[in-house]
Amino acid sequence: MALLFLSSPERAAVWAPIFEAAGEEMEIGEAAVSDPSAITHILCWQPPKDISRYPNLRVLISSGAGVDQMPTLPEGVQLSRTVAKGIEEMVRDWVVMAALMLHRNMPIYLAQAARGDWRAHMTRGTGFTRVGVMGLGRIGKLAARTLADLGFQVAGWSRSGARVEGIETFGEADLEAFLGRTDLLVCLLPLTPRTQGLMDAAFLARLPRGAMLAHAGRGAQLDMTALRHALDEGQISAAMLDVTDPEPLPQDHWAWGDPRVIVTPHIASETDHAEGAAHALNVIRATREGREIPGLVDPLRGY
Ligand code: NDP
């Protein structure tokens, strides 16, 4: 079995000795591949143009937690997303930072600071804010638990409505009830045909007036024009966005410089090189031993 590594030279410099120590074969870059039939695994963020060049490919591994950038794969090729504690904890941290910044009026204070304006606004404890976490997967659960530990009133929404201890949970059909009790919405959903464009004008209108949004899912889940209207109408009071549509957000986009919006350039997490390599090794070993592939993506669900 051999891995074709399609990522940065910095990452390759960390992966190469780890693969060598594990006795696994790794080719760096498509140009280095002399025998495409030897390639059984590919690690990439953007997939190679012609996957059919690798007739014995078994698993395509996304170097990140998302797989929405991946094509439909040929029969017999499985898709794995990188599962790493570091990714999950970093996104959790971004969500906690965003929730606290929004809850404590930081968009207003940052705008005031820029013009030297010393004015206080009403502040209440976390227990007064109802947070709603959309997506209760590996990251959503972790974020929801941490926000609950901070004292926020936390509820979660997921396709299956799976239970999470200490948190009120809603299923896909109960979206209206979930949104109606959510002052601060956190999006941690994967991008699929069902979640694409989910946060549109009608969706935002279901939140209580003045609600806040922390978005770390995928840009295409949020209609940015609808967000702007909702901000102008006071339906949404502030938003913090780590993901946007498009990415990168053009320099002249309205969201840059809008005092009600804080944009971070998709930096909630980054895969640690060594953790990524450990995941890929686990995938290769599972393939060899006929076990379930770690981070296996269900092609029908899309996550
Ligand atoms: P998981 O696959 O573990 O969890 C996905 C969750 O979303 C599940 O709870 C699932 O429900 C729920 N879900 C999926 N589709 C729907 C739907 N149509 N309606 C309601 N709920 C739905 O993913 P992770 O927690 O690991 O990651 C979530 C996402 O976070 C990633 O896909 C990516 O988009 C984003 N992310 C962003 C990063 C950043 O840097 N900004 C970094 C890493 C991830 P159920 O439990 O019922 O299956």
Residues whose N, C-alpha, C, O or C-beta is under 5 A from the ligand:
A	BS01	NDP	A65 G66 V91 G135 L136 G137 R138 I139 G140 W157 S158 R159 S160 G161 E172 L188 L189 P190 L191 R194 T195 A216 G217 R218 D242 H266 I267 A268 S269 Y303
